[in-house]
Amino acid sequence: MRVLALSLALLVLLFTACTPGGADERAAVMAVLEAQQAAWNAGDLAGFLEGYERTAEITFVGREVSRGYDGLEARYRRAYGTREQMGTLTFSELEFRPLGPGVAFVIGRFALARTEAGGGPATGRFTLVLRKTADGWKAIHDHTSAD
């Protein structure tokens, strides 16, 4: 049993290490995050949400779980409905890992600079699972935790 488990783990490692297009995929995924950050900082919540796939299967995990694109959008509009609540977003410490052809995840940090009236500054970590779609790379799962 132990040999089987080790063999499966080795196969997963080899498959992940040999995923083609790693550098191109990384650049494309990072471009999505850069576009999201730029849209957010322009006060364009709809533009920020373009980084997510419009599907009923998408999930966002934070203090609560939001399911489906409509739930995700509603959550963002509730929490960041004004320019003051949005503040200025910075992503940092970004790590990209391919999971297989057309699927990857990114972990990183976020920082929101906001006035006290807008909710005050906020920082934390996130993990995104993204997949390549006909419309480009889109997040299908987001787990964000505040510090």
DRENDOTI-455760 format. One line per field, with one value per residue: residue number from 0; residue in three letters; x, y, z of N, C-alpha, C in turn. Coordinates in nm, 4 decimals, decimal comma, padded with zeros to 6 digits. Atoms other than C-alpha are relative to their C-alpha. Layout:
N
pos <- NUM_...;
code <- ala_...;
n_X <- X_...;
n_Y <- Y_...;
n_Z <- Z_...;
ca_X <- X_...;
ca_Y <- Y_...;
ca_Z <- Z_...;
c_X <- X_...;
c_Y <- Y_...;
c_Z <- Z_...;
***
This chain:
147
pos <- 0_1_2_3_4_5_6_7_8_9_10_11_12_13_14_15_16_17_18_19_20_21_22_23_24_25_26_27_28_29_30_31_32_33_34_35_36_37_38_39_40_41_42_43_44_45_46_47_48_49_50_51_52_53_54_55_56_57_58_59_60_61_62_63_64_65_66_67_68_69_70_71_72_73_74_75_76_77_78_79_80_81_82_83_84_85_86_87_88_89_90_91_92_93_94_95_96_97_98_99_100_101_102_103_104_105_106_107_108_109_110_111_112_113_114_115_116_117_118_119_120_121_122_123_124_125_126_127_128_129_130_131_132_133_134_135_136_137_138_139_140_141_142_143_144_145_146;
code <- met_arg_val_leu_ala_leu_ser_leu_ala_leu_leu_val_leu_leu_phe_thr_ala_cys_thr_pro_gly_gly_ala_asp_glu_arg_ala_ala_val_met_ala_val_leu_glu_ala_gln_gln_ala_ala_trp_asn_ala_gly_asp_leu_ala_gly_phe_leu_glu_gly_tyr_glu_arg_thr_ala_glu_ile_thr_phe_val_gly_arg_glu_val_ser_arg_gly_tyr_asp_gly_leu_glu_ala_arg_tyr_arg_arg_ala_tyr_gly_thr_arg_glu_gln_met_gly_thr_leu_thr_phe_ser_glu_leu_glu_phe_arg_pro_leu_gly_pro_gly_val_ala_phe_val_ile_gly_arg_phe_ala_leu_ala_arg_thr_glu_ala_gly_gly_gly_pro_ala_thr_gly_arg_phe_thr_leu_val_leu_arg_lys_thr_ala_asp_gly_trp_lys_ala_ile_his_asp_his_thr_ser_ala_asp;
n_X <- 00,0823_-00,0896_-00,0645_00,1008_00,0170_-00,1198_00,0023_00,0988_-00,0551_-00,1038_00,0678_00,0565_-00,1128_-00,0507_00,1006_-00,0011_-00,1267_-00,0097_00,1119_-00,0537_00,0433_-00,0002_-00,0356_00,1069_00,1173_-00,0269_00,0131_00,1414_00,0713_-00,0424_00,0651_00,1364_-00,0092_-00,0361_00,1207_00,0917_-00,0505_00,0195_00,1437_00,0377_-00,0551_00,0731_00,1371_00,0778_00,0265_00,0367_-00,1250_-00,0677_00,0708_-00,0299_-00,0988_00,0690_00,0850_00,1444_00,0540_00,0703_-00,0870_-00,1067_00,0141_-00,0824_-00,0015_-00,0543_00,0736_00,1088_-00,0189_00,0891_00,0013_00,0513_-00,0462_00,0919_-00,0318_-00,1299_00,0202_00,0776_-00,0908_-00,0900_00,0763_00,0337_-00,1190_-00,0811_00,0941_-00,0363_-00,1422_-00,0690_-00,0149_-00,0968_-00,1354_-00,1047_-00,0375_-00,1321_-00,0321_-00,1433_-00,0402_00,0754_-00,0618_00,0780_-00,0285_00,0900_00,0535_00,0215_00,0266_00,1108_00,0448_-00,1095_00,0409_-00,0866_00,0161_-00,0601_00,0489_00,0674_00,0049_00,0930_-00,0190_00,1297_00,0241_00,0772_00,1406_00,0171_-00,0191_-00,1364_-00,0894_00,0215_-00,1013_00,0236_-00,0511_00,1012_-00,0322_00,0910_-00,0111_00,0405_-00,0065_-00,0027_00,1290_-00,0001_-00,0163_-00,1252_-00,0074_00,1028_00,0036_00,1185_00,0073_-00,0746_00,0028_-00,0679_00,0042_-00,0580_-00,0962;
n_Y <- -00,1188_-00,1156_-00,0129_-00,0558_-00,1419_-00,0695_-00,0001_-00,0996_-00,1320_-00,0254_-00,0289_-00,1349_-00,0930_00,0000_-00,0619_-00,1437_-00,0559_00,0102_-00,0694_-00,0877_-00,1394_-00,0588_-00,1428_-00,0719_00,0028_-00,0904_-00,1378_-00,0266_-00,0082_-00,1236_-00,1106_-00,0084_-00,0654_-00,1403_-00,0668_-00,0135_-00,1051_-00,1279_-00,0295_-00,0344_-00,1314_-00,0984_-00,0016_00,0790_00,1306_00,0925_00,0387_00,0922_00,1283_00,0688_00,1030_00,1198_00,0654_-00,0162_00,1354_00,0316_00,0840_-00,0768_-00,0141_-00,0955_00,0325_-00,1043_00,0201_00,0909_00,0570_-00,0472_00,0963_-00,0519_-00,1337_-00,0998_-00,0123_-00,0658_-00,1400_-00,0614_-00,0135_-00,1133_-00,1261_-00,0308_-00,0366_-00,1034_-00,0677_-00,1400_-00,0219_-00,0102_00,1356_00,0720_-00,0443_00,0341_00,1407_00,0453_00,1420_00,0251_00,1368_00,0892_00,1276_00,0708_00,1434_00,0728_00,1239_00,0880_-00,0814_-00,0939_-00,0213_-00,0469_-00,0773_-00,1098_-00,0485_-00,1315_-00,0915_-00,1204_-00,1123_-00,1063_-00,1272_-00,0684_-00,0921_00,0604_-00,0013_00,1054_00,1302_00,0088_00,0876_00,1445_00,0842_00,1420_00,0962_00,0613_00,1083_00,0067_00,1083_-00,0555_00,0909_-00,0661_00,0112_-00,0634_-00,1441_-00,0196_00,0571_-00,0508_00,0619_00,0820_00,0138_-00,1039_00,0093_-00,1186_-00,0142_-00,1240_00,0168;
n_Z <- 00,0000_-00,0075_00,1309_00,0899_-00,0332_00,0458_00,1462_00,0421_-00,0296_00,0992_00,1266_-00,0092_00,0086_00,1370_00,0864_-00,0258_00,0457_00,1456_00,0636_00,1029_00,0037_-00,1333_00,0010_00,0698_-00,0870_-00,1124_00,0491_00,0286_-00,1284_-00,0665_00,0715_-00,0537_-00,1311_00,0236_00,0509_-00,1123_-00,0876_00,0692_00,0020_-00,1378_-00,0345_00,0801_-00,0502_00,0963_-00,0601_00,1081_00,0650_-00,0922_00,0018_00,1259_-00,0284_-00,0479_00,0993_-00,0243_-00,0090_-00,1248_-00,0825_-00,0647_-00,1450_-00,0725_-00,1418_-00,0874_-00,1258_00,0382_00,1332_00,1067_00,1105_00,1254_00,0348_-00,0555_-00,1423_-00,0080_00,0339_-00,1083_-00,1136_00,0270_00,0028_-00,1388_-00,0773_00,0665_00,0883_00,0266_00,0313_-00,1279_-00,0531_00,0829_-00,0306_00,0971_-00,0159_00,0424_-00,0144_-00,0172_-00,0367_00,0877_00,0362_00,1019_00,0138_00,0906_-00,0554_00,1143_00,1186_-00,0095_-00,1384_-00,0839_-00,1158_-00,0406_-00,1362_-00,0127_-00,1030_00,0462_-00,0934_00,0369_-00,0686_-00,0027_-00,1106_-00,1094_00,0412_00,0996_-00,0620_-00,0504_00,0758_-00,0146_00,0633_-00,0179_00,0982_00,0847_00,0928_00,1144_00,0973_00,1292_00,1149_00,1291_00,0679_00,1317_-00,0259_-00,0727_-00,1337_-00,0914_-00,1321_-00,0270_-00,1455_-00,0693_-00,1467_-00,0493_-00,1459_-00,0514_-00,1116;
ca_X <- 00,0000_00,2817_00,4524_00,1280_00,0847_00,4441_00,4052_00,0905_00,2603_00,5556_00,3228_00,1455_00,4809_00,6031_00,2771_00,2861_00,6545_00,6051_00,2987_00,3655_00,3525_00,4328_00,6001_00,3307_00,0551_00,2179_00,2401_-00,1229_-00,2485_-00,0405_-00,1872_-00,5352_-00,4302_-00,2681_-00,5892_-00,7959_-00,5740_-00,5896_-00,9691_-01,0119_-00,7894_-00,9901_-01,3088_-01,4273_-01,5773_-01,7300_-01,3863_-01,2351_-01,5004_-01,3994_-01,1222_-01,3799_-01,5585_-01,9315_-02,0482_-02,2802_-01,9943_-01,7613_-01,6941_-01,5617_-01,4569_-01,4012_-01,5998_-01,8794_-01,9079_-02,0531_-02,1572_-02,2112_-02,1125_-02,4257_-02,3412_-01,9819_-02,0889_-02,3443_-02,0801_-01,8385_-02,1092_-02,2169_-01,8638_-01,7169_-02,0130_-01,8553_-01,5258_-01,4319_-01,4914_-01,2790_-00,9753_-00,6491_-00,5592_-00,2106_-00,1275_00,2109_00,4007_00,2354_00,3205_00,1978_00,1694_00,0322_-00,1924_-00,2356_-00,3130_-00,5247_-00,5531_-00,3406_-00,3464_-00,1997_-00,1355_-00,0533_-00,1184_-00,3545_-00,3495_-00,6306_-00,5466_-00,8728_-00,9878_-01,1398_-01,4790_-01,4244_-01,3513_-00,9877_-00,6854_-00,7114_-00,4541_-00,4560_-00,3800_-00,5625_-00,5581_-00,7109_-00,7785_-00,7974_-00,8722_-00,8154_-01,1437_-01,2352_-01,2319_-00,8861_-00,7839_-01,0618_-01,0761_-01,3143_-01,2339_-01,1171_-01,0270_-00,9408_-00,8550_-00,7943_-00,4994;
ca_Y <- 00,0000_00,2406_00,1676_00,2440_00,5734_00,6722_00,5737_00,7859_01,0807_01,0489_01,0406_01,3561_01,5311_01,4268_01,5309_01,8725_01,9271_01,8300_02,0435_02,2161_02,5925_02,6728_03,0089_03,1141_03,0049_03,1917_03,5115_03,4818_03,4210_03,7059_03,9323_03,8483_03,9525_04,2711_04,3555_04,2893_04,5139_04,7924_04,7657_04,7721_05,0770_05,2523_05,1875_04,9378_04,6505_04,4949_04,4976_04,3318_04,0598_03,9806_03,7735_03,5222_03,2661_03,3336_02,9935_02,8516_02,6326_02,9145_02,9418_03,2151_03,1249_03,4003_03,4572_03,2763_03,0732_03,2318_02,9992_03,0833_03,3967_03,5816_03,5087_03,6172_03,9421_04,0143_03,9572_04,2002_04,4624_04,4382_04,4666_04,7096_04,8976_05,2430_05,3816_05,4587_05,0946_04,9740_05,1855_05,0950_04,7278_04,5808_04,2149_04,0815_03,7599_03,5913_03,2241_03,0421_02,6642_02,4683_02,1803_02,0274_02,1362_02,4507_02,4540_02,6416_02,8017_03,1207_03,2108_03,5625_03,8566_04,1476_04,4902_04,7430_05,1017_05,2681_05,5561_05,4773_05,5744_05,3222_05,0421_05,1090_04,9245_04,5497_04,2834_03,9084_03,6053_03,4382_03,1235_03,1225_02,8208_02,9231_02,7431_02,8338_02,9031_03,0227_03,3746_03,3307_03,2368_03,2735_03,2094_02,9299_02,9247_03,2009_03,1518_03,4831_03,5327_03,8636_03,8984;
ca_Z <- 00,0000_00,0885_-00,2464_-00,4320_-00,2470_-00,3199_-00,6850_-00,7192_-00,5503_-00,7889_-01,0898_-00,9712_-00,9219_-01,2668_-01,4334_-01,2659_-01,3458_-01,7113_-01,7753_-02,1080_-02,1480_-01,7845_-01,8578_-02,1065_-01,8708_-01,5834_-01,7879_-01,8982_-01,5433_-01,4027_-01,6730_-01,5391_-01,1882_-01,3184_-01,5076_-01,1954_-00,9848_-01,2475_-01,2780_-00,8991_-00,8646_-01,1368_-00,9370_-01,2012_-01,0025_-01,3165_-01,4785_-01,1703_-01,1846_-01,5456_-01,3898_-01,2678_-01,4817_-01,5148_-01,3983_-01,1369_-01,0097_-00,9015_-00,5279_-00,3032_00,0501_00,3045_00,6212_00,4394_00,1197_-00,1931_-00,4741_-00,8371_-01,0226_-00,9084_-00,5437_-00,5973_-00,7624_-00,4893_-00,2224_-00,3862_-00,4417_-00,0738_00,0616_-00,1950_-00,3397_-00,3197_-00,4435_-00,0843_00,0179_-00,2734_-00,1887_-00,3613_-00,4134_-00,4288_-00,4938_-00,3793_-00,3030_-00,6030_-00,6573_-00,9684_-00,9917_-01,2866_-01,1829_-01,5276_-01,8802_-01,8591_-01,4781_-01,2263_-00,8871_-00,7486_-00,3892_-00,2811_-00,0552_-00,0963_00,0639_00,0528_00,1372_00,2445_00,4572_00,7936_00,6491_00,3696_00,6151_00,6954_00,5641_00,5076_00,4286_00,3901_00,1792_-00,1064_-00,3153_-00,6619_-00,8809_-01,2466_-01,5683_-01,9274_-02,1058_-02,4532_-02,2987_-02,1429_-01,7903_-01,5330_-01,1592_-01,0621_-00,6902_-00,4565_-00,0917_00,0720_00,4389_00,6126_00,8505;
c_X <- 00,0869_00,0682_-00,0975_-00,0186_00,1201_00,0044_-00,0980_00,0518_00,1080_-00,0612_-00,0595_00,1107_00,0546_-00,0966_00,0014_00,1276_00,0094_-00,1149_00,0553_-00,0493_00,0018_00,0285_-00,1081_-00,1265_00,0177_-00,0202_-00,1465_-00,0807_00,0381_-00,0611_-00,1443_00,0019_00,0373_-00,1217_-00,1023_00,0434_-00,0238_-00,1478_-00,0460_00,0429_-00,0594_-00,1452_-00,0952_-00,0221_-00,0371_00,1246_00,0802_-00,0616_00,0193_00,1040_-00,0587_-00,0842_-00,1470_-00,0650_-00,0686_00,0889_00,1078_-00,0275_00,0950_-00,0116_00,0708_-00,0610_-00,1188_00,0295_-00,1046_00,0110_-00,0623_00,0461_-00,0906_00,0260_00,1318_-00,0148_-00,0753_00,0879_00,0926_-00,0756_-00,0412_00,1213_00,0750_-00,0837_00,0314_00,1493_00,0817_00,0229_00,1016_00,1433_00,0956_00,0519_00,1415_00,0099_00,1511_00,0223_-00,0725_00,0825_-00,0946_00,0422_-00,0985_-00,0455_-00,0199_-00,0275_-00,1224_-00,0554_00,1215_-00,0554_00,1064_-00,0271_00,0687_-00,0571_-00,0740_00,0117_-00,0957_00,0325_-00,1313_-00,0038_-00,0747_-00,1482_-00,0291_00,0183_00,1391_00,0840_-00,0314_00,1110_-00,0379_00,0621_-00,1153_00,0594_-00,1066_00,0271_-00,0566_00,0023_-00,0067_-00,1322_00,0140_00,0197_00,1291_-00,0052_-00,1006_00,0089_-00,1309_-00,0166_00,0911_-00,0187_00,0833_-00,0206_00,0684_00,0960_-00,0675;
c_Y <- 00,1254_00,0240_00,0611_00,1493_00,0808_00,0086_00,1034_00,1414_00,0376_00,0331_00,1405_00,1038_00,0091_00,0694_00,1513_00,0638_00,0032_00,0690_00,0977_00,1436_00,0693_00,1488_00,0822_00,0052_00,0965_00,1449_00,0357_00,0147_00,1279_00,1227_00,0177_00,0737_00,1476_00,0789_00,0192_00,1137_00,1372_00,0396_00,0440_00,1424_00,1119_00,0108_-00,0800_-00,1412_-00,1031_-00,0486_-00,0968_-00,1388_-00,0763_-00,1101_-00,1305_-00,0590_00,0177_-00,1375_-00,0198_-00,0799_00,0771_00,0119_00,1076_-00,0366_00,1124_-00,0235_-00,0914_-00,0510_00,0580_-00,0984_00,0635_00,1429_00,1072_00,0223_00,0720_00,1498_00,0732_00,0238_00,1196_00,1329_00,0424_00,0567_00,1201_00,0815_00,1450_00,0073_00,0055_-00,1379_-00,0808_00,0397_-00,0322_-00,1392_-00,0242_-00,1498_-00,0125_-00,1470_-00,1048_-00,1230_-00,0745_-00,1459_-00,0631_-00,1293_-00,1058_00,0881_00,0902_00,0238_00,0398_00,0617_00,1032_00,0262_00,1364_00,0772_00,1136_00,1048_00,1021_00,1227_00,0750_00,0978_-00,0752_-00,0073_-00,1098_-00,1397_-00,0194_-00,0954_-00,1469_-00,0726_-00,1454_-00,0823_-00,0559_-00,1164_00,0015_-00,1273_00,0570_-00,1090_00,0816_-00,0274_00,0610_00,1512_00,0317_-00,0655_00,0682_-00,0751_-00,0772_-00,0261_00,1061_-00,0221_00,1155_00,0113_00,1294_-00,0324_00,0337;
c_Z <- 00,0000_-00,1347_-00,1000_00,0256_-00,0471_-00,1520_-00,0533_00,0248_-00,1010_-00,1354_-00,0008_-00,0118_-00,1421_-00,0947_00,0168_-00,0535_-00,1519_-00,0719_-00,1023_00,0163_00,1336_00,0012_-00,0681_00,0851_00,1168_-00,0432_-00,0243_00,1282_00,0733_-00,0679_00,0478_00,1332_-00,0137_-00,0492_00,1119_00,0922_-00,0631_-00,0014_00,1390_00,0321_-00,0839_00,0465_-00,0868_00,0543_-00,1060_-00,0740_00,0848_-00,0084_-00,1310_00,0186_00,0498_-00,1122_00,0389_-00,0055_00,1347_00,0956_00,0746_00,1495_00,0517_00,1471_00,0743_00,1359_-00,0215_-00,1405_-00,0940_-00,1148_-00,1226_-00,0240_00,0602_00,1483_00,0221_-00,0257_00,1117_00,1226_-00,0190_00,0033_00,1421_00,0745_-00,0576_-00,0974_-00,0311_-00,0290_00,1279_00,0633_-00,0799_00,0341_-00,1130_00,0328_-00,0499_00,0243_00,0161_00,0345_-00,0837_-00,0363_-00,0931_-00,0019_-00,0967_00,0674_-00,1068_-00,1199_00,0205_00,1386_00,0843_00,1266_00,0316_00,1469_00,0075_00,1162_-00,0679_00,1088_-00,0574_00,0837_-00,0111_00,1159_00,1099_-00,0370_-00,1020_00,0560_00,0562_-00,0820_00,0278_-00,0742_00,0218_-00,1110_-00,0808_-00,0782_-00,1076_-00,0781_-00,1291_-00,1057_-00,1276_-00,0703_-00,1397_00,0132_00,0749_00,1374_00,0916_00,1321_00,0159_00,1494_00,0609_00,1480_00,0521_00,1505_00,0392_00,1132_00,1312;
***
